[in-house]
Amino acid sequence: MRDYDEVVEVVYAWQQPEPAGGVPARDLPDEDLLRELAAIHRTRHDTLRHGSDQALAHHTARMIELEADYLRRHPTREIDSARLRPDPAA
């Protein structure tokens, strides 16, 4: 787990304007998209607990952008049947 000073540095970096707005998810190669997704999921808890409102909003927007692009690229992704919940309507 990160120590508090690392979290503050990361959150501070996210609050700074990005020079070119960052690379849009749609322009990332698959390998970079997966790396970005792993990084954003890894830092989510710290941002939620310790980030400013602005940092959390930025983190959320980027996470949604990355996840939406992943789903667009992989509409028939492999789904683990062990992770499915029973259908309450059945």
PDB file of N, CA, C and O in Angstrom:
ATOM      1  N   MET A   1       0.846  -1.180   0.000  1.00  0.00           N
ATOM      2  CA  MET A   1       0.000   0.000   0.000  1.00  0.00           C
ATOM      3  C   MET A   1       0.889   1.240   0.000  1.00  0.00           C
ATOM      4  O   MET A   1       1.951   1.261   0.623  1.00  0.00           O
ATOM      5  N   ARG A   2       0.454   2.230  -0.680  1.00  0.00           N
ATOM      6  CA  ARG A   2       1.227   3.474  -0.751  1.00  0.00           C
ATOM      7  C   ARG A   2       1.205   4.202   0.583  1.00  0.00           C
ATOM      8  O   ARG A   2       0.243   4.096   1.345  1.00  0.00           O
ATOM      9  N   ASP A   3       2.262   4.935   0.858  1.00  0.00           N
ATOM     10  CA  ASP A   3       2.221   5.767   2.041  1.00  0.00           C
ATOM     11  C   ASP A   3       1.554   7.094   1.670  1.00  0.00           C
ATOM     12  O   ASP A   3       1.399   7.414   0.492  1.00  0.00           O
ATOM     13  N   TYR A   4       1.168   7.847   2.674  1.00  0.00           N
ATOM     14  CA  TYR A   4       0.374   9.048   2.453  1.00  0.00           C
ATOM     15  C   TYR A   4       1.078  10.057   1.547  1.00  0.00           C
ATOM     16  O   TYR A   4       0.428  10.676   0.705  1.00  0.00           O
ATOM     17  N   ASP A   5       2.402  10.237   1.700  1.00  0.00           N
ATOM     18  CA  ASP A   5       3.129  11.208   0.873  1.00  0.00           C
ATOM     19  C   ASP A   5       3.063  10.848  -0.604  1.00  0.00           C
ATOM     20  O   ASP A   5       2.940  11.730  -1.455  1.00  0.00           O
ATOM     21  N   GLU A   6       3.143   9.547  -0.915  1.00  0.00           N
ATOM     22  CA  GLU A   6       3.034   9.126  -2.316  1.00  0.00           C
ATOM     23  C   GLU A   6       1.660   9.468  -2.864  1.00  0.00           C
ATOM     24  O   GLU A   6       1.534   9.943  -3.992  1.00  0.00           O
ATOM     25  N   VAL A   7       0.633   9.226  -2.066  1.00  0.00           N
ATOM     26  CA  VAL A   7      -0.736   9.520  -2.496  1.00  0.00           C
ATOM     27  C   VAL A   7      -0.891  11.009  -2.764  1.00  0.00           C
ATOM     28  O   VAL A   7      -1.479  11.403  -3.772  1.00  0.00           O
ATOM     29  N   VAL A   8      -0.371  11.829  -1.877  1.00  0.00           N
ATOM     30  CA  VAL A   8      -0.466  13.277  -2.058  1.00  0.00           C
ATOM     31  C   VAL A   8       0.210  13.690  -3.363  1.00  0.00           C
ATOM     32  O   VAL A   8      -0.325  14.515  -4.103  1.00  0.00           O
ATOM     33  N   GLU A   9       1.379  13.124  -3.651  1.00  0.00           N
ATOM     34  CA  GLU A   9       2.080  13.454  -4.899  1.00  0.00           C
ATOM     35  C   GLU A   9       1.270  13.039  -6.120  1.00  0.00           C
ATOM     36  O   GLU A   9       1.186  13.785  -7.096  1.00  0.00           O
ATOM     37  N   VAL A  10       0.674  11.847  -6.067  1.00  0.00           N
ATOM     38  CA  VAL A  10      -0.123  11.362  -7.195  1.00  0.00           C
ATOM     39  C   VAL A  10      -1.349  12.241  -7.391  1.00  0.00           C
ATOM     40  O   VAL A  10      -1.660  12.648  -8.510  1.00  0.00           O
ATOM     41  N   VAL A  11      -2.038  12.529  -6.304  1.00  0.00           N
ATOM     42  CA  VAL A  11      -3.233  13.371  -6.392  1.00  0.00           C
ATOM     43  C   VAL A  11      -2.861  14.756  -6.902  1.00  0.00           C
ATOM     44  O   VAL A  11      -3.572  15.318  -7.736  1.00  0.00           O
ATOM     45  N   TYR A  12      -1.762  15.311  -6.416  1.00  0.00           N
ATOM     46  CA  TYR A  12      -1.320  16.621  -6.885  1.00  0.00           C
ATOM     47  C   TYR A  12      -1.059  16.587  -8.388  1.00  0.00           C
ATOM     48  O   TYR A  12      -1.440  17.507  -9.113  1.00  0.00           O
ATOM     49  N   ALA A  13      -0.412  15.527  -8.848  1.00  0.00           N
ATOM     50  CA  ALA A  13      -0.126  15.411 -10.283  1.00  0.00           C
ATOM     51  C   ALA A  13      -1.416  15.356 -11.088  1.00  0.00           C
ATOM     52  O   ALA A  13      -1.493  15.941 -12.168  1.00  0.00           O
ATOM     53  N   TRP A  14      -2.427  14.665 -10.580  1.00  0.00           N
ATOM     54  CA  TRP A  14      -3.702  14.575 -11.306  1.00  0.00           C
ATOM     55  C   TRP A  14      -4.415  15.918 -11.350  1.00  0.00           C
ATOM     56  O   TRP A  14      -5.168  16.190 -12.285  1.00  0.00           O
ATOM     57  N   GLN A  15      -4.186  16.755 -10.353  1.00  0.00           N
ATOM     58  CA  GLN A  15      -4.863  18.044 -10.317  1.00  0.00           C
ATOM     59  C   GLN A  15      -4.246  19.048 -11.279  1.00  0.00           C
ATOM     60  O   GLN A  15      -4.865  20.065 -11.592  1.00  0.00           O
ATOM     61  N   GLN A  16      -3.049  18.779 -11.746  1.00  0.00           N
ATOM     62  CA  GLN A  16      -2.388  19.693 -12.668  1.00  0.00           C
ATOM     63  C   GLN A  16      -2.968  19.521 -14.064  1.00  0.00           C
ATOM     64  O   GLN A  16      -3.240  18.396 -14.484  1.00  0.00           O
ATOM     65  N   PRO A  17      -3.159  20.604 -14.779  1.00  0.00           N
ATOM     66  CA  PRO A  17      -3.690  20.472 -16.131  1.00  0.00           C
ATOM     67  C   PRO A  17      -2.746  19.664 -17.006  1.00  0.00           C
ATOM     68  O   PRO A  17      -1.527  19.828 -16.943  1.00  0.00           O
ATOM     69  N   GLU A  18      -3.309  18.804 -17.810  1.00  0.00           N
ATOM     70  CA  GLU A  18      -2.500  18.029 -18.742  1.00  0.00           C
ATOM     71  C   GLU A  18      -2.248  18.883 -19.969  1.00  0.00           C
ATOM     72  O   GLU A  18      -3.176  19.497 -20.495  1.00  0.00           O
ATOM     73  N   PRO A  19      -1.002  18.931 -20.436  1.00  0.00           N
ATOM     74  CA  PRO A  19      -0.671  19.819 -21.544  1.00  0.00           C
ATOM     75  C   PRO A  19      -1.534  19.609 -22.782  1.00  0.00           C
ATOM     76  O   PRO A  19      -2.001  20.573 -23.389  1.00  0.00           O
ATOM     77  N   ALA A  20      -1.743  18.358 -23.154  1.00  0.00           N
ATOM     78  CA  ALA A  20      -2.531  18.104 -24.359  1.00  0.00           C
ATOM     79  C   ALA A  20      -3.809  17.360 -24.014  1.00  0.00           C
ATOM     80  O   ALA A  20      -4.445  16.795 -24.903  1.00  0.00           O
ATOM     81  N   GLY A  21      -4.203  17.344 -22.744  1.00  0.00           N
ATOM     82  CA  GLY A  21      -5.398  16.630 -22.350  1.00  0.00           C
ATOM     83  C   GLY A  21      -5.193  15.128 -22.232  1.00  0.00           C
ATOM     84  O   GLY A  21      -6.162  14.392 -22.045  1.00  0.00           O
ATOM     85  N   GLY A  22      -3.975  14.662 -22.334  1.00  0.00           N
ATOM     86  CA  GLY A  22      -3.720  13.225 -22.255  1.00  0.00           C
ATOM     87  C   GLY A  22      -4.059  12.539 -23.561  1.00  0.00           C
ATOM     88  O   GLY A  22      -4.658  13.139 -24.454  1.00  0.00           O
ATOM     89  N   VAL A  23      -3.680  11.300 -23.665  1.00  0.00           N
ATOM     90  CA  VAL A  23      -3.973  10.527 -24.871  1.00  0.00           C
ATOM     91  C   VAL A  23      -5.381   9.969 -24.729  1.00  0.00           C
ATOM     92  O   VAL A  23      -5.668   9.255 -23.769  1.00  0.00           O
ATOM     93  N   PRO A  24      -6.258  10.282 -25.667  1.00  0.00           N
ATOM     94  CA  PRO A  24      -7.609   9.719 -25.594  1.00  0.00           C
ATOM     95  C   PRO A  24      -7.544   8.194 -25.604  1.00  0.00           C
ATOM     96  O   PRO A  24      -6.707   7.606 -26.289  1.00  0.00           O
ATOM     97  N   ALA A  25      -8.420   7.566 -24.850  1.00  0.00           N
ATOM     98  CA  ALA A  25      -8.418   6.101 -24.744  1.00  0.00           C
ATOM     99  C   ALA A  25      -8.517   5.454 -26.116  1.00  0.00           C
ATOM    100  O   ALA A  25      -7.875   4.433 -26.362  1.00  0.00           O
ATOM    101  N   ARG A  26      -9.304   6.023 -27.007  1.00  0.00           N
ATOM    102  CA  ARG A  26      -9.499   5.425 -28.339  1.00  0.00           C
ATOM    103  C   ARG A  26      -8.205   5.395 -29.151  1.00  0.00           C
ATOM    104  O   ARG A  26      -8.085   4.618 -30.098  1.00  0.00           O
ATOM    105  N   ASP A  27      -7.231   6.243 -28.782  1.00  0.00           N
ATOM    106  CA  ASP A  27      -5.967   6.299 -29.516  1.00  0.00           C
ATOM    107  C   ASP A  27      -4.877   5.413 -28.910  1.00  0.00           C
ATOM    108  O   ASP A  27      -3.792   5.295 -29.478  1.00  0.00           O
ATOM    109  N   LEU A  28      -5.155   4.796 -27.772  1.00  0.00           N
ATOM    110  CA  LEU A  28      -4.152   3.951 -27.122  1.00  0.00           C
ATOM    111  C   LEU A  28      -4.125   2.569 -27.772  1.00  0.00           C
ATOM    112  O   LEU A  28      -5.181   2.001 -28.049  1.00  0.00           O
ATOM    113  N   PRO A  29      -2.937   2.024 -28.018  1.00  0.00           N
ATOM    114  CA  PRO A  29      -2.860   0.624 -28.444  1.00  0.00           C
ATOM    115  C   PRO A  29      -3.408  -0.268 -27.317  1.00  0.00           C
ATOM    116  O   PRO A  29      -3.432   0.145 -26.158  1.00  0.00           O
ATOM    117  N   ASP A  30      -3.842  -1.473 -27.652  1.00  0.00           N
ATOM    118  CA  ASP A  30      -4.429  -2.377 -26.653  1.00  0.00           C
ATOM    119  C   ASP A  30      -3.536  -2.547 -25.427  1.00  0.00           C
ATOM    120  O   ASP A  30      -4.022  -2.498 -24.297  1.00  0.00           O
ATOM    121  N   GLU A  31      -2.251  -2.744 -25.637  1.00  0.00           N
ATOM    122  CA  GLU A  31      -1.323  -2.959 -24.517  1.00  0.00           C
ATOM    123  C   GLU A  31      -1.307  -1.749 -23.582  1.00  0.00           C
ATOM    124  O   GLU A  31      -1.305  -1.912 -22.362  1.00  0.00           O
ATOM    125  N   ASP A  32      -1.296  -0.548 -24.140  1.00  0.00           N
ATOM    126  CA  ASP A  32      -1.292   0.662 -23.314  1.00  0.00           C
ATOM    127  C   ASP A  32      -2.632   0.854 -22.613  1.00  0.00           C
ATOM    128  O   ASP A  32      -2.677   1.297 -21.466  1.00  0.00           O
ATOM    129  N   LEU A  33      -3.717   0.524 -23.295  1.00  0.00           N
ATOM    130  CA  LEU A  33      -5.038   0.632 -22.673  1.00  0.00           C
ATOM    131  C   LEU A  33      -5.117  -0.280 -21.449  1.00  0.00           C
ATOM    132  O   LEU A  33      -5.588   0.141 -20.393  1.00  0.00           O
ATOM    133  N   LEU A  34      -4.662  -1.520 -21.584  1.00  0.00           N
ATOM    134  CA  LEU A  34      -4.686  -2.447 -20.452  1.00  0.00           C
ATOM    135  C   LEU A  34      -3.789  -1.966 -19.316  1.00  0.00           C
ATOM    136  O   LEU A  34      -4.140  -2.116 -18.145  1.00  0.00           O
ATOM    137  N   ARG A  35      -2.641  -1.394 -19.649  1.00  0.00           N
ATOM    138  CA  ARG A  35      -1.738  -0.863 -18.621  1.00  0.00           C
ATOM    139  C   ARG A  35      -2.394   0.305 -17.890  1.00  0.00           C
ATOM    140  O   ARG A  35      -2.318   0.399 -16.665  1.00  0.00           O
ATOM    141  N   GLU A  36      -3.039   1.196 -18.647  1.00  0.00           N
ATOM    142  CA  GLU A  36      -3.731   2.343 -18.040  1.00  0.00           C
ATOM    143  C   GLU A  36      -4.881   1.882 -17.147  1.00  0.00           C
ATOM    144  O   GLU A  36      -5.084   2.425 -16.062  1.00  0.00           O
ATOM    145  N   LEU A  37      -5.629   0.882 -17.605  1.00  0.00           N
ATOM    146  CA  LEU A  37      -6.727   0.350 -16.792  1.00  0.00           C
ATOM    147  C   LEU A  37      -6.206  -0.237 -15.484  1.00  0.00           C
ATOM    148  O   LEU A  37      -6.769   0.017 -14.419  1.00  0.00           O
ATOM    149  N   ALA A  38      -5.141  -1.016 -15.562  1.00  0.00           N
ATOM    150  CA  ALA A  38      -4.570  -1.610 -14.348  1.00  0.00           C
ATOM    151  C   ALA A  38      -4.113  -0.520 -13.381  1.00  0.00           C
ATOM    152  O   ALA A  38      -4.334  -0.623 -12.174  1.00  0.00           O
ATOM    153  N   ALA A  39      -3.486   0.508 -13.905  1.00  0.00           N
ATOM    154  CA  ALA A  39      -2.990   1.594 -13.051  1.00  0.00           C
ATOM    155  C   ALA A  39      -4.138   2.352 -12.398  1.00  0.00           C
ATOM    156  O   ALA A  39      -4.068   2.683 -11.215  1.00  0.00           O
ATOM    157  N   ILE A  40      -5.182   2.626 -13.148  1.00  0.00           N
ATOM    158  CA  ILE A  40      -6.285   3.415 -12.588  1.00  0.00           C
ATOM    159  C   ILE A  40      -7.066   2.610 -11.558  1.00  0.00           C
ATOM    160  O   ILE A  40      -7.531   3.160 -10.560  1.00  0.00           O
ATOM    161  N   HIS A  41      -7.210   1.302 -11.798  1.00  0.00           N
ATOM    162  CA  HIS A  41      -7.888   0.473 -10.798  1.00  0.00           C
ATOM    163  C   HIS A  41      -7.034   0.329  -9.541  1.00  0.00           C
ATOM    164  O   HIS A  41      -7.570   0.287  -8.434  1.00  0.00           O
ATOM    165  N   ARG A  42      -5.740   0.254  -9.695  1.00  0.00           N
ATOM    166  CA  ARG A  42      -4.824   0.125  -8.560  1.00  0.00           C
ATOM    167  C   ARG A  42      -4.858   1.378  -7.671  1.00  0.00           C
ATOM    168  O   ARG A  42      -4.685   1.273  -6.457  1.00  0.00           O
ATOM    169  N   THR A  43      -5.076   2.540  -8.253  1.00  0.00           N
ATOM    170  CA  THR A  43      -5.027   3.797  -7.491  1.00  0.00           C
ATOM    171  C   THR A  43      -6.406   4.305  -7.072  1.00  0.00           C
ATOM    172  O   THR A  43      -6.506   5.339  -6.412  1.00  0.00           O
ATOM    173  N   ARG A  44      -7.460   3.597  -7.443  1.00  0.00           N
ATOM    174  CA  ARG A  44      -8.818   4.080  -7.178  1.00  0.00           C
ATOM    175  C   ARG A  44      -9.095   4.288  -5.694  1.00  0.00           C
ATOM    176  O   ARG A  44      -9.601   5.340  -5.304  1.00  0.00           O
ATOM    177  N   HIS A  45      -8.774   3.314  -4.871  1.00  0.00           N
ATOM    178  CA  HIS A  45      -9.092   3.393  -3.446  1.00  0.00           C
ATOM    179  C   HIS A  45      -8.406   4.590  -2.779  1.00  0.00           C
ATOM    180  O   HIS A  45      -9.032   5.318  -2.009  1.00  0.00           O
ATOM    181  N   ASP A  46      -7.135   4.787  -3.077  1.00  0.00           N
ATOM    182  CA  ASP A  46      -6.412   5.922  -2.493  1.00  0.00           C
ATOM    183  C   ASP A  46      -7.007   7.249  -2.941  1.00  0.00           C
ATOM    184  O   ASP A  46      -7.110   8.186  -2.149  1.00  0.00           O
ATOM    185  N   THR A  47      -7.397   7.332  -4.199  1.00  0.00           N
ATOM    186  CA  THR A  47      -7.983   8.577  -4.698  1.00  0.00           C
ATOM    187  C   THR A  47      -9.324   8.841  -4.030  1.00  0.00           C
ATOM    188  O   THR A  47      -9.629   9.976  -3.664  1.00  0.00           O
ATOM    189  N   LEU A  48     -10.117   7.800  -3.872  1.00  0.00           N
ATOM    190  CA  LEU A  48     -11.412   7.945  -3.215  1.00  0.00           C
ATOM    191  C   LEU A  48     -11.249   8.411  -1.773  1.00  0.00           C
ATOM    192  O   LEU A  48     -11.982   9.283  -1.307  1.00  0.00           O
ATOM    193  N   ARG A  49     -10.290   7.828  -1.076  1.00  0.00           N
ATOM    194  CA  ARG A  49     -10.128   8.147   0.342  1.00  0.00           C
ATOM    195  C   ARG A  49      -9.388   9.453   0.593  1.00  0.00           C
ATOM    196  O   ARG A  49      -9.693  10.157   1.556  1.00  0.00           O
ATOM    197  N   HIS A  50      -8.416   9.790  -0.262  1.00  0.00           N
ATOM    198  CA  HIS A  50      -7.532  10.904   0.073  1.00  0.00           C
ATOM    199  C   HIS A  50      -7.489  12.017  -0.971  1.00  0.00           C
ATOM    200  O   HIS A  50      -6.886  13.062  -0.725  1.00  0.00           O
ATOM    201  N   GLY A  51      -8.105  11.819  -2.112  1.00  0.00           N
ATOM    202  CA  GLY A  51      -8.037  12.828  -3.168  1.00  0.00           C
ATOM    203  C   GLY A  51      -9.049  13.946  -2.969  1.00  0.00           C
ATOM    204  O   GLY A  51     -10.071  13.767  -2.307  1.00  0.00           O
ATOM    205  N   SER A  52      -8.755  15.078  -3.541  1.00  0.00           N
ATOM    206  CA  SER A  52      -9.701  16.196  -3.515  1.00  0.00           C
ATOM    207  C   SER A  52     -10.891  15.860  -4.411  1.00  0.00           C
ATOM    208  O   SER A  52     -10.858  14.885  -5.162  1.00  0.00           O
ATOM    209  N   ASP A  53     -11.929  16.666  -4.327  1.00  0.00           N
ATOM    210  CA  ASP A  53     -13.091  16.463  -5.201  1.00  0.00           C
ATOM    211  C   ASP A  53     -12.677  16.523  -6.667  1.00  0.00           C
ATOM    212  O   ASP A  53     -13.153  15.741  -7.491  1.00  0.00           O
ATOM    213  N   GLN A  54     -11.791  17.455  -6.981  1.00  0.00           N
ATOM    214  CA  GLN A  54     -11.324  17.608  -8.362  1.00  0.00           C
ATOM    215  C   GLN A  54     -10.542  16.374  -8.812  1.00  0.00           C
ATOM    216  O   GLN A  54     -10.725  15.897  -9.932  1.00  0.00           O
ATOM    217  N   ALA A  55      -9.678  15.859  -7.947  1.00  0.00           N
ATOM    218  CA  ALA A  55      -8.895  14.668  -8.291  1.00  0.00           C
ATOM    219  C   ALA A  55      -9.803  13.458  -8.477  1.00  0.00           C
ATOM    220  O   ALA A  55      -9.607  12.667  -9.400  1.00  0.00           O
ATOM    221  N   LEU A  56     -10.789  13.314  -7.608  1.00  0.00           N
ATOM    222  CA  LEU A  56     -11.712  12.187  -7.719  1.00  0.00           C
ATOM    223  C   LEU A  56     -12.547  12.289  -8.994  1.00  0.00           C
ATOM    224  O   LEU A  56     -12.780  11.283  -9.664  1.00  0.00           O
ATOM    225  N   ALA A  57     -12.992  13.484  -9.330  1.00  0.00           N
ATOM    226  CA  ALA A  57     -13.766  13.673 -10.562  1.00  0.00           C
ATOM    227  C   ALA A  57     -12.922  13.340 -11.788  1.00  0.00           C
ATOM    228  O   ALA A  57     -13.403  12.688 -12.715  1.00  0.00           O
ATOM    229  N   HIS A  58     -11.668  13.783 -11.797  1.00  0.00           N
ATOM    230  CA  HIS A  58     -10.768  13.491 -12.917  1.00  0.00           C
ATOM    231  C   HIS A  58     -10.514  11.988 -13.013  1.00  0.00           C
ATOM    232  O   HIS A  58     -10.549  11.412 -14.100  1.00  0.00           O
ATOM    233  N   HIS A  59     -10.261  11.368 -11.875  1.00  0.00           N
ATOM    234  CA  HIS A  59      -9.997   9.930 -11.834  1.00  0.00           C
ATOM    235  C   HIS A  59     -11.211   9.158 -12.354  1.00  0.00           C
ATOM    236  O   HIS A  59     -11.070   8.230 -13.150  1.00  0.00           O
ATOM    237  N   THR A  60     -12.392   9.546 -11.905  1.00  0.00           N
ATOM    238  CA  THR A  60     -13.625   8.878 -12.326  1.00  0.00           C
ATOM    239  C   THR A  60     -13.850   9.030 -13.820  1.00  0.00           C
ATOM    240  O   THR A  60     -14.177   8.060 -14.504  1.00  0.00           O
ATOM    241  N   ALA A  61     -13.676  10.237 -14.327  1.00  0.00           N
ATOM    242  CA  ALA A  61     -13.881  10.478 -15.764  1.00  0.00           C
ATOM    243  C   ALA A  61     -12.910   9.658 -16.601  1.00  0.00           C
ATOM    244  O   ALA A  61     -13.296   9.080 -17.617  1.00  0.00           O
ATOM    245  N   ARG A  62     -11.663   9.606 -16.180  1.00  0.00           N
ATOM    246  CA  ARG A  62     -10.661   8.838 -16.936  1.00  0.00           C
ATOM    247  C   ARG A  62     -10.957   7.342 -16.855  1.00  0.00           C
ATOM    248  O   ARG A  62     -10.819   6.626 -17.846  1.00  0.00           O
ATOM    249  N   MET A  63     -11.362   6.872 -15.680  1.00  0.00           N
ATOM    250  CA  MET A  63     -11.682   5.461 -15.522  1.00  0.00           C
ATOM    251  C   MET A  63     -12.856   5.073 -16.425  1.00  0.00           C
ATOM    252  O   MET A  63     -12.820   4.030 -17.077  1.00  0.00           O
ATOM    253  N   ILE A  64     -13.880   5.902 -16.461  1.00  0.00           N
ATOM    254  CA  ILE A  64     -15.041   5.636 -17.317  1.00  0.00           C
ATOM    255  C   ILE A  64     -14.627   5.635 -18.781  1.00  0.00           C
ATOM    256  O   ILE A  64     -15.057   4.773 -19.548  1.00  0.00           O
ATOM    257  N   GLU A  65     -13.795   6.594 -19.173  1.00  0.00           N
ATOM    258  CA  GLU A  65     -13.325   6.658 -20.559  1.00  0.00           C
ATOM    259  C   GLU A  65     -12.565   5.386 -20.939  1.00  0.00           C
ATOM    260  O   GLU A  65     -12.813   4.804 -21.995  1.00  0.00           O
ATOM    261  N   LEU A  66     -11.644   4.959 -20.079  1.00  0.00           N
ATOM    262  CA  LEU A  66     -10.837   3.771 -20.366  1.00  0.00           C
ATOM    263  C   LEU A  66     -11.694   2.509 -20.403  1.00  0.00           C
ATOM    264  O   LEU A  66     -11.545   1.681 -21.301  1.00  0.00           O
ATOM    265  N   GLU A  67     -12.592   2.363 -19.428  1.00  0.00           N
ATOM    266  CA  GLU A  67     -13.436   1.170 -19.387  1.00  0.00           C
ATOM    267  C   GLU A  67     -14.391   1.118 -20.577  1.00  0.00           C
ATOM    268  O   GLU A  67     -14.606   0.052 -21.153  1.00  0.00           O
ATOM    269  N   ALA A  68     -14.956   2.250 -20.941  1.00  0.00           N
ATOM    270  CA  ALA A  68     -15.870   2.288 -22.090  1.00  0.00           C
ATOM    271  C   ALA A  68     -15.143   1.901 -23.370  1.00  0.00           C
ATOM    272  O   ALA A  68     -15.698   1.191 -24.208  1.00  0.00           O
ATOM    273  N   ASP A  69     -13.919   2.357 -23.526  1.00  0.00           N
ATOM    274  CA  ASP A  69     -13.180   2.015 -24.733  1.00  0.00           C
ATOM    275  C   ASP A  69     -12.797   0.541 -24.735  1.00  0.00           C
ATOM    276  O   ASP A  69     -12.809  -0.102 -25.784  1.00  0.00           O
ATOM    277  N   TYR A  70     -12.457   0.004 -23.572  1.00  0.00           N
ATOM    278  CA  TYR A  70     -12.159  -1.428 -23.491  1.00  0.00           C
ATOM    279  C   TYR A  70     -13.390  -2.238 -23.914  1.00  0.00           C
ATOM    280  O   TYR A  70     -13.274  -3.178 -24.700  1.00  0.00           O
ATOM    281  N   LEU A  71     -14.562  -1.874 -23.395  1.00  0.00           N
ATOM    282  CA  LEU A  71     -15.792  -2.597 -23.741  1.00  0.00           C
ATOM    283  C   LEU A  71     -16.143  -2.428 -25.215  1.00  0.00           C
ATOM    284  O   LEU A  71     -16.672  -3.352 -25.832  1.00  0.00           O
ATOM    285  N   ARG A  72     -15.857  -1.269 -25.781  1.00  0.00           N
ATOM    286  CA  ARG A  72     -16.099  -1.048 -27.212  1.00  0.00           C
ATOM    287  C   ARG A  72     -15.226  -1.980 -28.043  1.00  0.00           C
ATOM    288  O   ARG A  72     -15.674  -2.539 -29.044  1.00  0.00           O
ATOM    289  N   ARG A  73     -13.981  -2.142 -27.620  1.00  0.00           N
ATOM    290  CA  ARG A  73     -13.044  -2.992 -28.364  1.00  0.00           C
ATOM    291  C   ARG A  73     -13.308  -4.482 -28.159  1.00  0.00           C
ATOM    292  O   ARG A  73     -13.010  -5.297 -29.032  1.00  0.00           O
ATOM    293  N   HIS A  74     -13.863  -4.829 -27.009  1.00  0.00           N
ATOM    294  CA  HIS A  74     -14.041  -6.243 -26.645  1.00  0.00           C
ATOM    295  C   HIS A  74     -15.491  -6.520 -26.239  1.00  0.00           C
ATOM    296  O   HIS A  74     -15.744  -6.881 -25.090  1.00  0.00           O
ATOM    297  N   PRO A  75     -16.441  -6.358 -27.158  1.00  0.00           N
ATOM    298  CA  PRO A  75     -17.853  -6.551 -26.794  1.00  0.00           C
ATOM    299  C   PRO A  75     -18.180  -7.999 -26.430  1.00  0.00           C
ATOM    300  O   PRO A  75     -19.153  -8.251 -25.719  1.00  0.00           O
ATOM    301  N   THR A  76     -17.391  -8.937 -26.902  1.00  0.00           N
ATOM    302  CA  THR A  76     -17.631 -10.350 -26.588  1.00  0.00           C
ATOM    303  C   THR A  76     -16.530 -10.884 -25.686  1.00  0.00           C
ATOM    304  O   THR A  76     -16.075 -12.017 -25.838  1.00  0.00           O
ATOM    305  N   ARG A  77     -16.111 -10.049 -24.743  1.00  0.00           N
ATOM    306  CA  ARG A  77     -15.043 -10.463 -23.836  1.00  0.00           C
ATOM    307  C   ARG A  77     -15.441 -11.732 -23.091  1.00  0.00           C
ATOM    308  O   ARG A  77     -16.623 -12.028 -22.919  1.00  0.00           O
ATOM    309  N   GLU A  78     -14.432 -12.472 -22.655  1.00  0.00           N
ATOM    310  CA  GLU A  78     -14.674 -13.718 -21.924  1.00  0.00           C
ATOM    311  C   GLU A  78     -15.258 -13.399 -20.552  1.00  0.00           C
ATOM    312  O   GLU A  78     -14.694 -12.608 -19.796  1.00  0.00           O
ATOM    313  N   ILE A  79     -16.384 -14.015 -20.241  1.00  0.00           N
ATOM    314  CA  ILE A  79     -17.045 -13.784 -18.957  1.00  0.00           C
ATOM    315  C   ILE A  79     -16.913 -15.049 -18.118  1.00  0.00           C
ATOM    316  O   ILE A  79     -17.250 -16.142 -18.572  1.00  0.00           O
ATOM    317  N   ASP A  80     -16.426 -14.897 -16.907  1.00  0.00           N
ATOM    318  CA  ASP A  80     -16.247 -16.019 -15.989  1.00  0.00           C
ATOM    319  C   ASP A  80     -17.608 -16.387 -15.404  1.00  0.00           C
ATOM    320  O   ASP A  80     -18.196 -15.595 -14.668  1.00  0.00           O
ATOM    321  N   SER A  81     -18.112 -17.571 -15.720  1.00  0.00           N
ATOM    322  CA  SER A  81     -19.442 -17.983 -15.258  1.00  0.00           C
ATOM    323  C   SER A  81     -19.517 -18.067 -13.732  1.00  0.00           C
ATOM    324  O   SER A  81     -20.604 -17.953 -13.166  1.00  0.00           O
ATOM    325  N   ALA A  82     -18.394 -18.262 -13.064  1.00  0.00           N
ATOM    326  CA  ALA A  82     -18.380 -18.310 -11.602  1.00  0.00           C
ATOM    327  C   ALA A  82     -18.665 -16.939 -10.991  1.00  0.00           C
ATOM    328  O   ALA A  82     -18.984 -16.840  -9.806  1.00  0.00           O
ATOM    329  N   ARG A  83     -18.551 -15.892 -11.792  1.00  0.00           N
ATOM    330  CA  ARG A  83     -18.791 -14.533 -11.284  1.00  0.00           C
ATOM    331  C   ARG A  83     -20.210 -14.051 -11.543  1.00  0.00           C
ATOM    332  O   ARG A  83     -20.567 -12.942 -11.146  1.00  0.00           O
ATOM    333  N   LEU A  84     -21.019 -14.865 -12.201  1.00  0.00           N
ATOM    334  CA  LEU A  84     -22.395 -14.483 -12.510  1.00  0.00           C
ATOM    335  C   LEU A  84     -23.297 -14.735 -11.308  1.00  0.00           C
ATOM    336  O   LEU A  84     -23.115 -15.699 -10.565  1.00  0.00           O
ATOM    337  N   ARG A  85     -24.262 -13.857 -11.136  1.00  0.00           N
ATOM    338  CA  ARG A  85     -25.252 -14.031 -10.072  1.00  0.00           C
ATOM    339  C   ARG A  85     -26.509 -14.636 -10.680  1.00  0.00           C
ATOM    340  O   ARG A  85     -26.790 -14.434 -11.862  1.00  0.00           O
ATOM    341  N   PRO A  86     -27.265 -15.377  -9.877  1.00  0.00           N
ATOM    342  CA  PRO A  86     -28.502 -15.947 -10.407  1.00  0.00           C
ATOM    343  C   PRO A  86     -29.465 -14.841 -10.830  1.00  0.00           C
ATOM    344  O   PRO A  86     -29.519 -13.779 -10.211  1.00  0.00           O
ATOM    345  N   ASP A  87     -30.216 -15.103 -11.884  1.00  0.00           N
ATOM    346  CA  ASP A  87     -31.206 -14.144 -12.377  1.00  0.00           C
ATOM    347  C   ASP A  87     -32.412 -14.178 -11.445  1.00  0.00           C
ATOM    348  O   ASP A  87     -33.064 -15.216 -11.333  1.00  0.00           O
ATOM    349  N   PRO A  88     -32.729 -13.060 -10.767  1.00  0.00           N
ATOM    350  CA  PRO A  88     -33.854 -13.064  -9.820  1.00  0.00           C
ATOM    351  C   PRO A  88     -35.205 -13.269 -10.521  1.00  0.00           C
ATOM    352  O   PRO A  88     -36.177 -13.679  -9.885  1.00  0.00           O
ATOM    353  N   ALA A  89     -35.267 -12.988 -11.811  1.00  0.00           N
ATOM    354  CA  ALA A  89     -36.525 -13.138 -12.551  1.00  0.00           C
ATOM    355  C   ALA A  89     -36.770 -14.589 -12.953  1.00  0.00           C
ATOM    356  O   ALA A  89     -37.881 -14.948 -13.346  1.00  0.00           O
ATOM    357  N   ALA A  90     -35.744 -15.417 -12.857  1.00  0.00           N
ATOM    358  CA  ALA A  90     -35.889 -16.818 -13.309  1.00  0.00           C
ATOM    359  C   ALA A  90     -36.545 -17.686 -12.267  1.00  0.00           C
ATOM    360  O   ALA A  90     -36.738 -18.881 -12.491  1.00  0.00           O
TER     361      ALA A  90
END
